[in-house]
Amino acid sequence: MRIVVNHLTRMQPGYICVAGLDWESGQHVRPLPPEGRLRAALLAQHGGPFALGAIVELGETRPVGHPPEVEDHRFAPRAARQIGLLSPRQLWETLQAVSAPRLRTLFGDALTPRGRRGCGVDYGAGSVSLGCLVPTGPLHLYIQPREGRPGQVRLRVGDGEFDLDLAVTDITLYGPDHVQPDTVGVARVSAALRAGHPVLLSVGLTRAMTHDEGIPPTHWLQVNNIHLEPGDA
């Protein structure tokens, strides 16, 4: 299977999450190794195959997904290799082709408001866990301080129905350790958003978890990547 990487996020220190569009079907695919988590050593910057816009041949894959994470496919990391890299303009156009302006178009009616300015899907419900959004209205990117822990990058975003404040796990907005926010990078992207620069968002649902004892396990919506239109148009 061959994919174009359009989701690339940080996870726990030392690990990443990757997803891309199947070269043939255009459907999202999330490659998972047998141990369940991808090591950060598989990033292109460390000699691995994965980077935003990379065309990656995964080798033999096997679907292992369950709702809503139907995109999960088992693969052998040693077999994966990068065979090409889209230009920023090519990646932008690829994202445009699969993006929608409404979250319900992407995730269906299973996506409902949760807590304060969050939304998600019940455990085991829904039909997909990945999508690309054309946001509407103003966007506000910021770093939320957290006592005793590194700050968290967050984005206030709406689509005309949902008014949200979401965690951002975009690996490009964190430092080399994938833990500390990249304050310079966040400031640069924040300024572009305030200026109304065209943007597309890779969005996805987390594995089921709960942030509050009063809320059952939920697949929470988050922003996986913020894609600014390249300046070569």
N, C-alpha and C positions, 0 to 999 in steps of 0.2 A: 504493500500500500504506500502511496505517495501523498504527502500533505504539504500545504503551505501554512507555516506557523503564523497565527494571528492572535493567539493568547499566550502570554508568557509572564508568569507571576512568581513572586517569592512565596515560600512556605516557611516551615521551621528552619532555623539555621542549618545550612548544608543541603537544603532540598528546594526543588522548584516544581511548578506545575506547568505543563505545556498542552496546548490544543491547537488544532489547525483544521483547514478545509481539505477534505478528500479531493485529490486532483481530478478524479473522474466524476464523482457524484455531487461535489460541492457541499456535502454535509459535514458538520463538525465531527472531529475525531479527537479523543483524548487518549494518547498513548500511555499505558501503565506497564511498568516492569513487573516481573513476578513477585518482587517483594512489596509492591504497592506504591512506592514513592520514588520519584526521579531525583537523582543526585545532581547538585549544582555543577559537578564536574562535567556534566553533559552539555553545558553551555558552550557556544562557539568560542567565546573568549577564553575558554580553558581547553580548547582543542576538540570539543564535542560538536554535534551536528545542529544544536538548537539555537536559533536566534529569530527575532521578529522578521518576517519576510523570507525566511529560509525555506527552500524546497527540500524536503527530507524524505528519503526513501526509508521507510520503516522496516522493510522486509516482511516476513510473514506475520500476520496479525490475526487475532481471534476476538470477536465481540464478547464482552463480559458485562455489559451495562445492565442496570436495573433502573426503573423510573425514580427520579427524573434524569439520572446520570446515564442515559442511553448511549452516550458518545464513547464510553470507556471501551478501549481495545487493548488486550494484552499483546505485548511485543517483547523482543529481546534487544535491549539497548546495544549490545555488541554488534548487532546486524544493521543498526541505523547509520545512515551516512547522508551528509548534506551534498546535494547534487546541483544546487543552484541557489541564487539569492535574487529576489525581486528588488527592483529599484524602489525608492520611496514612493514614486508616482504609481508604479505598478501595484504596490501593496495597497495604496489608497483606493485605487480603482477596484481592486479585488474586494476590499471591505465595503465599498459603496454598493457593489452588486448584491451583497447579502444582508445589508442593513435595513432596518425598519424604524419608523419614528415613534412607535408605541411598544411599550414593554409587553402588553398583553398579546400583541401580534407575535412577539418572539416566544413568550412562555405560556400563553394561554390563560384561561380563567382561573387556573390553579394558583396563580400569583396574586396574593392579597396583602394589604397593609398589615404590618406587624410592629408593635411597640411604637416608639417615637421616631417618625420619619424613616422607618425601615419597611421592607417588604420581603416576602419569601413564599415558599411552598411547603405544605405539610410533608412530613417524613414519608417517603415512598410514593408521593403523588407527582403529578405533572408529566409532561411528555418529552421535555428537553431541559438541559441545564446550561446551555451556552448560546450566546447570540451577539449581535452587533447592533448598537443603537445609534440613531441620529437624534441627539438630544434637542429639546426645544426650551427656549427661555434662557435666562442667565445661568452661568455655571460659576461655582465658587470652590476653588481648590485651596485646601489649607492643611496645616499640621496641627493635630489635636494633642496637646500635652497630656501625659499620663504619669501619675505619681509613681515613682519607683520603676518605671519602665520607659523604653524609648517612645517618642511620639509616634502617632499614627497618621498617615496621609489619608485625607477624606475629601469627598466631593459632594457638594450640594447640587442636585440635578433634578430636573422634572421632565415629563413627557406629555404634559397637558392633562393627565389623570393623576399620576403619582407625583408627590412632592417629597423628595428623598434626601437623606444625608447618609452616604454610603462609604464603607471602607474601600480604600484603593490599594490593591496589591501589586500594582505595576512595578515590575522589577527595575525598570529604568528610573524610577523615582526614589530608589533607595541606594545607599552606599554599597561598596564592595562586599560588606558583610551581610547585605540583604536584611539588615535589622534597623540600622539608623537611617531615617529619612535623609535624602539628598536635598538639603535646604536650597542650594543654588538651582538645582533642576526643578524643584517644586515652584520656586519663585518665577523661573522662566516660563513654565507652562501656565502658571496662574496668570501672569501678565498677558500671555497670548489669549487666554480664555476671556479675560476682562475686555480685551480689545475686540472681541467678537470673531477671532480666528476660527475658520471652519474646523470642526472636530467630529470624530466618530469614536464611539466607546465600545471596546470589547467587554461584555458583561457576562457574569456567570453566577450560578448558584453554588454555595458551599456544600460540603458534606453536612449531613444533618447534625445540628448542635443546638444548644439553648443558651441564651444569655441571661435568662431570668427564670426563677423557679415557677413563675406563673405562666410561662409560655412553653408549650410542649416542643420537643425537638423539631427544628425547622431547617430547611435548606434556604439560607439567607442569600439575598441578592448582594453582589459586590461588583465593583468596577475592576476588571482585570487589567485593562490597558487603556490609556488615553492616546489617541492617534490624532495628531495635528496634520492638516493638509500640507503637503510639502510645497515649498515656495517656487517650484519650477513651472507653475502653470502660466 
